[in-house]
């Protein structure tokens, strides 16, 4: 179902955003080691979000 694919993509986008905010918070406090860790997590989720978004788009196109 395309809607499930869109939900999966949205979850990855939300996880990436949360990790970005957490990374910024740590960097702002001078805790750069934790900031780097959360930045890496954000990058991972961003990549998954991109892949899931592409898959959702393809599934939506097949439904037309």
N, CA, C and O atoms as a Maestro MAE file, in Angstrom:
{
 s_m_m2io_version
 :::
 2.0.0
}

f_m_ct {
 s_m_title
 :::
 protein
 m_atom[256] {
  # First column is atom index #
  i_m_mmod_type
  r_m_x_coord
  r_m_y_coord
  r_m_z_coord
  i_m_residue_number
  s_m_chain_name
  s_m_pdb_residue_name
  s_m_pdb_atom_name
  i_m_atomic_number
  :::
  1 25 0.831 -1.179 0.000 1 A "UNK " " N  " 7
  2 3 0.000 0.000 0.000 1 A "UNK " " CA " 6
  3 2 0.885 1.256 0.000 1 A "UNK " " C  " 6
  4 15 1.802 1.377 0.813 1 A "UNK " " O  " 8
  5 25 0.607 2.166 -0.900 2 A "UNK " " N  " 7
  6 3 1.421 3.391 -0.961 2 A "UNK " " CA " 6
  7 2 1.396 4.204 0.323 2 A "UNK " " C  " 6
  8 15 2.401 4.823 0.676 2 A "UNK " " O  " 8
  9 25 0.270 4.218 1.031 3 A "UNK " " N  " 7
  10 3 0.199 5.020 2.247 3 A "UNK " " CA " 6
  11 2 1.183 4.504 3.290 3 A "UNK " " C  " 6
  12 15 1.787 5.304 4.005 3 A "UNK " " O  " 8
  13 25 1.358 3.188 3.395 4 A "UNK " " N  " 7
  14 3 2.340 2.629 4.320 4 A "UNK " " CA " 6
  15 2 3.741 3.101 3.959 4 A "UNK " " C  " 6
  16 15 4.543 3.416 4.838 4 A "UNK " " O  " 8
  17 25 4.028 3.149 2.680 5 A "UNK " " N  " 7
  18 3 5.343 3.608 2.224 5 A "UNK " " CA " 6
  19 2 5.557 5.067 2.596 5 A "UNK " " C  " 6
  20 15 6.658 5.457 2.986 5 A "UNK " " O  " 8
  21 25 4.507 5.875 2.477 6 A "UNK " " N  " 7
  22 3 4.615 7.293 2.843 6 A "UNK " " CA " 6
  23 2 4.805 7.456 4.342 6 A "UNK " " C  " 6
  24 15 5.549 8.332 4.782 6 A "UNK " " O  " 8
  25 25 4.143 6.625 5.124 7 A "UNK " " N  " 7
  26 3 4.312 6.679 6.577 7 A "UNK " " CA " 6
  27 2 5.737 6.305 6.969 7 A "UNK " " C  " 6
  28 15 6.328 6.920 7.857 7 A "UNK " " O  " 8
  29 25 6.279 5.296 6.302 8 A "UNK " " N  " 7
  30 3 7.653 4.872 6.583 8 A "UNK " " CA " 6
  31 2 8.621 6.008 6.257 8 A "UNK " " C  " 6
  32 15 9.537 6.294 7.029 8 A "UNK " " O  " 8
  33 25 8.413 6.648 5.120 9 A "UNK " " N  " 7
  34 3 9.277 7.773 4.733 9 A "UNK " " CA " 6
  35 2 9.164 8.899 5.756 9 A "UNK " " C  " 6
  36 15 10.169 9.495 6.143 9 A "UNK " " O  " 8
  37 25 7.945 9.189 6.192 10 A "UNK " " N  " 7
  38 3 7.732 10.260 7.175 10 A "UNK " " CA " 6
  39 2 8.432 9.947 8.489 10 A "UNK " " C  " 6
  40 15 9.003 10.840 9.115 10 A "UNK " " O  " 8
  41 25 8.395 8.696 8.912 11 A "UNK " " N  " 7
  42 3 9.080 8.305 10.155 11 A "UNK " " CA " 6
  43 2 10.577 8.559 10.055 11 A "UNK " " C  " 6
  44 15 11.190 9.070 10.992 11 A "UNK " " O  " 8
  45 25 11.163 8.200 8.916 12 A "UNK " " N  " 7
  46 3 12.601 8.430 8.742 12 A "UNK " " CA " 6
  47 2 12.912 9.927 8.723 12 A "UNK " " C  " 6
  48 15 13.920 10.355 9.285 12 A "UNK " " O  " 8
  49 25 12.058 10.725 8.082 13 A "UNK " " N  " 7
  50 3 12.258 12.177 8.068 13 A "UNK " " CA " 6
  51 2 12.188 12.735 9.482 13 A "UNK " " C  " 6
  52 15 12.996 13.583 9.860 13 A "UNK " " O  " 8
  53 25 11.219 12.257 10.266 14 A "UNK " " N  " 7
  54 3 11.079 12.729 11.651 14 A "UNK " " CA " 6
  55 2 12.292 12.317 12.496 14 A "UNK " " C  " 6
  56 15 12.777 13.100 13.313 14 A "UNK " " O  " 8
  57 25 12.777 11.088 12.295 15 A "UNK " " N  " 7
  58 3 13.956 10.628 13.032 15 A "UNK " " CA " 6
  59 2 15.187 11.451 12.661 15 A "UNK " " C  " 6
  60 15 16.003 11.785 13.521 15 A "UNK " " O  " 8
  61 25 15.315 11.774 11.383 16 A "UNK " " N  " 7
  62 3 16.449 12.594 10.941 16 A "UNK " " CA " 6
  63 2 16.373 13.980 11.571 16 A "UNK " " C  " 6
  64 15 17.378 14.505 12.049 16 A "UNK " " O  " 8
  65 25 15.184 14.570 11.571 17 A "UNK " " N  " 7
  66 3 15.018 15.906 12.144 17 A "UNK " " CA " 6
  67 2 15.344 15.899 13.640 17 A "UNK " " C  " 6
  68 15 15.998 16.811 14.145 17 A "UNK " " O  " 8
  69 25 14.887 14.875 14.331 18 A "UNK " " N  " 7
  70 3 15.165 14.779 15.771 18 A "UNK " " CA " 6
  71 2 16.667 14.667 16.021 18 A "UNK " " C  " 6
  72 15 17.202 15.321 16.916 18 A "UNK " " O  " 8
  73 25 17.344 13.839 15.233 19 A "UNK " " N  " 7
  74 3 18.783 13.678 15.394 19 A "UNK " " CA " 6
  75 2 19.522 14.976 15.066 19 A "UNK " " C  " 6
  76 15 20.508 15.308 15.724 19 A "UNK " " O  " 8
  77 25 19.053 15.716 14.051 20 A "UNK " " N  " 7
  78 3 19.659 17.006 13.715 20 A "UNK " " CA " 6
  79 2 19.511 17.992 14.871 20 A "UNK " " C  " 6
  80 15 20.459 18.692 15.229 20 A "UNK " " O  " 8
  81 25 18.312 18.038 15.450 21 A "UNK " " N  " 7
  82 3 18.094 18.952 16.578 21 A "UNK " " CA " 6
  83 2 18.975 18.580 17.764 21 A "UNK " " C  " 6
  84 15 19.544 19.450 18.423 21 A "UNK " " O  " 8
  85 25 19.081 17.288 18.029 22 A "UNK " " N  " 7
  86 3 19.900 16.821 19.146 22 A "UNK " " CA " 6
  87 2 21.373 17.142 18.894 22 A "UNK " " C  " 6
  88 15 22.085 17.564 19.804 22 A "UNK " " O  " 8
  89 25 21.823 16.940 17.658 23 A "UNK " " N  " 7
  90 3 23.211 17.264 17.315 23 A "UNK " " CA " 6
  91 2 23.484 18.750 17.520 23 A "UNK " " C  " 6
  92 15 24.516 19.128 18.075 23 A "UNK " " O  " 8
  93 25 22.561 19.584 17.073 24 A "UNK " " N  " 7
  94 3 22.733 21.035 17.221 24 A "UNK " " CA " 6
  95 2 22.791 21.424 18.696 24 A "UNK " " C  " 6
  96 15 23.567 22.291 19.096 24 A "UNK " " O  " 8
  97 25 21.961 20.771 19.488 25 A "UNK " " N  " 7
  98 3 21.946 21.055 20.925 25 A "UNK " " CA " 6
  99 2 23.303 20.721 21.555 25 A "UNK " " C  " 6
  100 15 23.844 21.506 22.334 25 A "UNK " " O  " 8
  101 25 23.838 19.566 21.214 26 A "UNK " " N  " 7
  102 3 25.129 19.150 21.769 26 A "UNK " " CA " 6
  103 2 26.261 20.065 21.286 26 A "UNK " " C  " 6
  104 15 27.126 20.463 22.066 26 A "UNK " " O  " 8
  105 25 26.243 20.388 19.997 27 A "UNK " " N  " 7
  106 3 27.278 21.289 19.478 27 A "UNK " " CA " 6
  107 2 27.198 22.643 20.170 27 A "UNK " " C  " 6
  108 15 28.218 23.250 20.497 27 A "UNK " " O  " 8
  109 25 25.959 23.111 20.391 28 A "UNK " " N  " 7
  110 3 25.765 24.394 21.058 28 A "UNK " " CA " 6
  111 2 26.295 24.415 22.483 28 A "UNK " " C  " 6
  112 15 26.696 25.461 22.993 28 A "UNK " " O  " 8
  113 25 26.294 23.248 23.119 29 A "UNK " " N  " 7
  114 3 26.794 23.141 24.495 29 A "UNK " " CA " 6
  115 2 28.287 22.821 24.538 29 A "UNK " " C  " 6
  116 15 28.870 22.676 25.612 29 A "UNK " " O  " 8
  117 25 28.900 22.711 23.353 30 A "UNK " " N  " 7
  118 3 30.328 22.413 23.289 30 A "UNK " " CA " 6
  119 2 30.657 20.933 23.364 30 A "UNK " " C  " 6
  120 15 31.832 20.567 23.403 30 A "UNK " " O  " 8
  121 25 29.653 20.082 23.384 31 A "UNK " " N  " 7
  122 3 29.865 18.628 23.418 31 A "UNK " " CA " 6
  123 2 29.922 18.118 21.977 31 A "UNK " " C  " 6
  124 15 28.971 17.523 21.470 31 A "UNK " " O  " 8
  125 25 31.060 18.369 21.337 32 A "UNK " " N  " 7
  126 3 31.191 18.080 19.917 32 A "UNK " " CA " 6
  127 2 31.243 16.586 19.612 32 A "UNK " " C  " 6
  128 15 30.839 16.164 18.528 32 A "UNK " " O  " 8
  129 25 31.727 15.793 20.539 33 A "UNK " " N  " 7
  130 3 31.768 14.341 20.309 33 A "UNK " " CA " 6
  131 2 30.355 13.786 20.190 33 A "UNK " " C  " 6
  132 15 30.059 13.030 19.265 33 A "UNK " " O  " 8
  133 25 29.485 14.157 21.118 34 A "UNK " " N  " 7
  134 3 28.087 13.716 21.050 34 A "UNK " " CA " 6
  135 2 27.403 14.339 19.835 34 A "UNK " " C  " 6
  136 15 26.569 13.700 19.193 34 A "UNK " " O  " 8
  137 25 27.754 15.578 19.522 35 A "UNK " " N  " 7
  138 3 27.183 16.239 18.349 35 A "UNK " " CA " 6
  139 2 27.515 15.493 17.067 35 A "UNK " " C  " 6
  140 15 26.662 15.331 16.194 35 A "UNK " " O  " 8
  141 25 28.770 15.035 16.957 36 A "UNK " " N  " 7
  142 3 29.176 14.270 15.771 36 A "UNK " " CA " 6
  143 2 28.398 12.962 15.671 36 A "UNK " " C  " 6
  144 15 27.985 12.547 14.588 36 A "UNK " " O  " 8
  145 25 28.209 12.327 16.812 37 A "UNK " " N  " 7
  146 3 27.473 11.059 16.831 37 A "UNK " " CA " 6
  147 2 26.039 11.268 16.333 37 A "UNK " " C  " 6
  148 15 25.546 10.504 15.504 37 A "UNK " " O  " 8
  149 25 25.386 12.294 16.838 38 A "UNK " " N  " 7
  150 3 24.007 12.558 16.432 38 A "UNK " " CA " 6
  151 2 23.931 13.064 14.995 38 A "UNK " " C  " 6
  152 15 22.946 12.810 14.303 38 A "UNK " " O  " 8
  153 25 24.945 13.765 14.548 39 A "UNK " " N  " 7
  154 3 24.996 14.190 13.145 39 A "UNK " " CA " 6
  155 2 25.095 12.979 12.225 39 A "UNK " " C  " 6
  156 15 24.453 12.938 11.175 39 A "UNK " " O  " 8
  157 25 25.891 12.002 12.615 40 A "UNK " " N  " 7
  158 3 26.022 10.774 11.823 40 A "UNK " " CA " 6
  159 2 24.693 10.014 11.794 40 A "UNK " " C  " 6
  160 15 24.295 9.474 10.762 40 A "UNK " " O  " 8
  161 25 24.019 9.984 12.937 41 A "UNK " " N  " 7
  162 3 22.708 9.332 12.993 41 A "UNK " " CA " 6
  163 2 21.717 10.065 12.095 41 A "UNK " " C  " 6
  164 15 20.926 9.434 11.395 41 A "UNK " " O  " 8
  165 25 21.759 11.384 12.113 42 A "UNK " " N  " 7
  166 3 20.875 12.177 11.259 42 A "UNK " " CA " 6
  167 2 21.138 11.887 9.790 42 A "UNK " " C  " 6
  168 15 20.201 11.750 9.004 42 A "UNK " " O  " 8
  169 25 22.394 11.794 9.421 43 A "UNK " " N  " 7
  170 3 22.749 11.494 8.032 43 A "UNK " " CA " 6
  171 2 22.215 10.130 7.619 43 A "UNK " " C  " 6
  172 15 21.707 9.965 6.510 43 A "UNK " " O  " 8
  173 25 22.330 9.157 8.511 44 A "UNK " " N  " 7
  174 3 21.827 7.809 8.233 44 A "UNK " " CA " 6
  175 2 20.310 7.840 8.012 44 A "UNK " " C  " 6
  176 15 19.806 7.264 7.048 44 A "UNK " " O  " 8
  177 25 19.598 8.507 8.898 45 A "UNK " " N  " 7
  178 3 18.144 8.591 8.757 45 A "UNK " " CA " 6
  179 2 17.745 9.397 7.521 45 A "UNK " " C  " 6
  180 15 16.741 9.092 6.877 45 A "UNK " " O  " 8
  181 25 18.519 10.411 7.194 46 A "UNK " " N  " 7
  182 3 18.228 11.206 5.998 46 A "UNK " " CA " 6
  183 2 18.339 10.350 4.741 46 A "UNK " " C  " 6
  184 15 17.513 10.448 3.834 46 A "UNK " " O  " 8
  185 25 19.365 9.515 4.700 47 A "UNK " " N  " 7
  186 3 19.527 8.604 3.557 47 A "UNK " " CA " 6
  187 2 18.372 7.623 3.460 47 A "UNK " " C  " 6
  188 15 17.852 7.368 2.374 47 A "UNK " " O  " 8
  189 25 17.976 7.077 4.597 48 A "UNK " " N  " 7
  190 3 16.843 6.142 4.613 48 A "UNK " " CA " 6
  191 2 15.552 6.857 4.222 48 A "UNK " " C  " 6
  192 15 14.709 6.291 3.527 48 A "UNK " " O  " 8
  193 25 15.404 8.094 4.668 49 A "UNK " " N  " 7
  194 3 14.216 8.877 4.319 49 A "UNK " " CA " 6
  195 2 14.161 9.117 2.820 49 A "UNK " " C  " 6
  196 15 13.100 9.014 2.205 49 A "UNK " " O  " 8
  197 25 15.296 9.434 2.242 50 A "UNK " " N  " 7
  198 3 15.350 9.661 0.794 50 A "UNK " " CA " 6
  199 2 14.954 8.395 0.037 50 A "UNK " " C  " 6
  200 15 14.144 8.445 -0.889 50 A "UNK " " O  " 8
  201 25 15.526 7.271 0.433 51 A "UNK " " N  " 7
  202 3 15.201 5.998 -0.228 51 A "UNK " " CA " 6
  203 2 13.723 5.653 -0.059 51 A "UNK " " C  " 6
  204 15 13.067 5.229 -1.011 51 A "UNK " " O  " 8
  205 25 13.202 5.835 1.154 52 A "UNK " " N  " 7
  206 3 11.797 5.516 1.416 52 A "UNK " " CA " 6
  207 2 10.876 6.464 0.643 52 A "UNK " " C  " 6
  208 15 9.813 6.053 0.177 52 A "UNK " " O  " 8
  209 25 11.276 7.714 0.508 53 A "UNK " " N  " 7
  210 3 10.467 8.675 -0.252 53 A "UNK " " CA " 6
  211 2 10.420 8.294 -1.731 53 A "UNK " " C  " 6
  212 15 9.370 8.379 -2.369 53 A "UNK " " O  " 8
  213 25 11.544 7.880 -2.260 54 A "UNK " " N  " 7
  214 3 11.575 7.445 -3.653 54 A "UNK " " CA " 6
  215 2 10.699 6.212 -3.858 54 A "UNK " " C  " 6
  216 15 9.969 6.122 -4.845 54 A "UNK " " O  " 8
  217 25 10.774 5.265 -2.926 55 A "UNK " " N  " 7
  218 3 9.958 4.052 -3.020 55 A "UNK " " CA " 6
  219 2 8.473 4.404 -2.931 55 A "UNK " " C  " 6
  220 15 7.658 3.859 -3.674 55 A "UNK " " O  " 8
  221 25 8.127 5.307 -2.029 56 A "UNK " " N  " 7
  222 3 6.728 5.720 -1.882 56 A "UNK " " CA " 6
  223 2 6.235 6.393 -3.160 56 A "UNK " " C  " 6
  224 15 5.110 6.167 -3.605 56 A "UNK " " O  " 8
  225 25 7.087 7.213 -3.730 57 A "UNK " " N  " 7
  226 3 6.709 7.906 -4.982 57 A "UNK " " CA " 6
  227 2 6.472 6.882 -6.092 57 A "UNK " " C  " 6
  228 15 5.494 6.981 -6.834 57 A "UNK " " O  " 8
  229 25 7.357 5.911 -6.203 58 A "UNK " " N  " 7
  230 3 7.200 4.882 -7.232 58 A "UNK " " CA " 6
  231 2 5.905 4.102 -7.034 58 A "UNK " " C  " 6
  232 15 5.193 3.819 -7.998 58 A "UNK " " O  " 8
  233 25 5.602 3.756 -5.790 59 A "UNK " " N  " 7
  234 3 4.379 3.007 -5.506 59 A "UNK " " CA " 6
  235 2 3.146 3.851 -5.841 59 A "UNK " " C  " 6
  236 15 2.149 3.337 -6.351 59 A "UNK " " O  " 8
  237 25 3.228 5.146 -5.549 60 A "UNK " " N  " 7
  238 3 2.106 6.035 -5.870 60 A "UNK " " CA " 6
  239 2 1.890 6.116 -7.381 60 A "UNK " " C  " 6
  240 15 0.755 6.126 -7.856 60 A "UNK " " O  " 8
  241 25 2.985 6.173 -8.121 61 A "UNK " " N  " 7
  242 3 2.894 6.249 -9.576 61 A "UNK " " CA " 6
  243 2 2.279 4.986 -10.166 61 A "UNK " " C  " 6
  244 15 1.581 5.043 -11.178 61 A "UNK " " O  " 8
  245 25 2.540 3.849 -9.534 62 A "UNK " " N  " 7
  246 3 1.990 2.572 -10.024 62 A "UNK " " CA " 6
  247 2 0.488 2.498 -9.798 62 A "UNK " " C  " 6
  248 15 -0.207 1.776 -10.513 62 A "UNK " " O  " 8
  249 25 -0.023 3.230 -8.819 63 A "UNK " " N  " 7
  250 3 -1.452 3.209 -8.501 63 A "UNK " " CA " 6
  251 2 -2.291 4.024 -9.494 63 A "UNK " " C  " 6
  252 15 -3.511 3.872 -9.549 63 A "UNK " " O  " 8
  253 25 -1.642 4.875 -10.266 64 A "UNK " " N  " 7
  254 3 -2.375 5.731 -11.215 64 A "UNK " " CA " 6
  255 2 -2.847 4.957 -12.414 64 A "UNK " " C  " 6
  256 15 -3.478 5.525 -13.306 64 A "UNK " " O  " 8
  :::
 }
 m_bond[255] {
  # First column is bond index #
  i_m_from
  i_m_to
  i_m_order
  :::
  1 1 2 1
  2 2 3 1
  3 3 4 2
  4 3 5 1
  5 5 6 1
  6 6 7 1
  7 7 8 2
  8 7 9 1
  9 9 10 1
  10 10 11 1
  11 11 12 2
  12 11 13 1
  13 13 14 1
  14 14 15 1
  15 15 16 2
  16 15 17 1
  17 17 18 1
  18 18 19 1
  19 19 20 2
  20 19 21 1
  21 21 22 1
  22 22 23 1
  23 23 24 2
  24 23 25 1
  25 25 26 1
  26 26 27 1
  27 27 28 2
  28 27 29 1
  29 29 30 1
  30 30 31 1
  31 31 32 2
  32 31 33 1
  33 33 34 1
  34 34 35 1
  35 35 36 2
  36 35 37 1
  37 37 38 1
  38 38 39 1
  39 39 40 2
  40 39 41 1
  41 41 42 1
  42 42 43 1
  43 43 44 2
  44 43 45 1
  45 45 46 1
  46 46 47 1
  47 47 48 2
  48 47 49 1
  49 49 50 1
  50 50 51 1
  51 51 52 2
  52 51 53 1
  53 53 54 1
  54 54 55 1
  55 55 56 2
  56 55 57 1
  57 57 58 1
  58 58 59 1
  59 59 60 2
  60 59 61 1
  61 61 62 1
  62 62 63 1
  63 63 64 2
  64 63 65 1
  65 65 66 1
  66 66 67 1
  67 67 68 2
  68 67 69 1
  69 69 70 1
  70 70 71 1
  71 71 72 2
  72 71 73 1
  73 73 74 1
  74 74 75 1
  75 75 76 2
  76 75 77 1
  77 77 78 1
  78 78 79 1
  79 79 80 2
  80 79 81 1
  81 81 82 1
  82 82 83 1
  83 83 84 2
  84 83 85 1
  85 85 86 1
  86 86 87 1
  87 87 88 2
  88 87 89 1
  89 89 90 1
  90 90 91 1
  91 91 92 2
  92 91 93 1
  93 93 94 1
  94 94 95 1
  95 95 96 2
  96 95 97 1
  97 97 98 1
  98 98 99 1
  99 99 100 2
  100 99 101 1
  101 101 102 1
  102 102 103 1
  103 103 104 2
  104 103 105 1
  105 105 106 1
  106 106 107 1
  107 107 108 2
  108 107 109 1
  109 109 110 1
  110 110 111 1
  111 111 112 2
  112 111 113 1
  113 113 114 1
  114 114 115 1
  115 115 116 2
  116 115 117 1
  117 117 118 1
  118 118 119 1
  119 119 120 2
  120 119 121 1
  121 121 122 1
  122 122 123 1
  123 123 124 2
  124 123 125 1
  125 125 126 1
  126 126 127 1
  127 127 128 2
  128 127 129 1
  129 129 130 1
  130 130 131 1
  131 131 132 2
  132 131 133 1
  133 133 134 1
  134 134 135 1
  135 135 136 2
  136 135 137 1
  137 137 138 1
  138 138 139 1
  139 139 140 2
  140 139 141 1
  141 141 142 1
  142 142 143 1
  143 143 144 2
  144 143 145 1
  145 145 146 1
  146 146 147 1
  147 147 148 2
  148 147 149 1
  149 149 150 1
  150 150 151 1
  151 151 152 2
  152 151 153 1
  153 153 154 1
  154 154 155 1
  155 155 156 2
  156 155 157 1
  157 157 158 1
  158 158 159 1
  159 159 160 2
  160 159 161 1
  161 161 162 1
  162 162 163 1
  163 163 164 2
  164 163 165 1
  165 165 166 1
  166 166 167 1
  167 167 168 2
  168 167 169 1
  169 169 170 1
  170 170 171 1
  171 171 172 2
  172 171 173 1
  173 173 174 1
  174 174 175 1
  175 175 176 2
  176 175 177 1
  177 177 178 1
  178 178 179 1
  179 179 180 2
  180 179 181 1
  181 181 182 1
  182 182 183 1
  183 183 184 2
  184 183 185 1
  185 185 186 1
  186 186 187 1
  187 187 188 2
  188 187 189 1
  189 189 190 1
  190 190 191 1
  191 191 192 2
  192 191 193 1
  193 193 194 1
  194 194 195 1
  195 195 196 2
  196 195 197 1
  197 197 198 1
  198 198 199 1
  199 199 200 2
  200 199 201 1
  201 201 202 1
  202 202 203 1
  203 203 204 2
  204 203 205 1
  205 205 206 1
  206 206 207 1
  207 207 208 2
  208 207 209 1
  209 209 210 1
  210 210 211 1
  211 211 212 2
  212 211 213 1
  213 213 214 1
  214 214 215 1
  215 215 216 2
  216 215 217 1
  217 217 218 1
  218 218 219 1
  219 219 220 2
  220 219 221 1
  221 221 222 1
  222 222 223 1
  223 223 224 2
  224 223 225 1
  225 225 226 1
  226 226 227 1
  227 227 228 2
  228 227 229 1
  229 229 230 1
  230 230 231 1
  231 231 232 2
  232 231 233 1
  233 233 234 1
  234 234 235 1
  235 235 236 2
  236 235 237 1
  237 237 238 1
  238 238 239 1
  239 239 240 2
  240 239 241 1
  241 241 242 1
  242 242 243 1
  243 243 244 2
  244 243 245 1
  245 245 246 1
  246 246 247 1
  247 247 248 2
  248 247 249 1
  249 249 250 1
  250 250 251 1
  251 251 252 2
  252 251 253 1
  253 253 254 1
  254 254 255 1
  255 255 256 2
  :::
 }
}
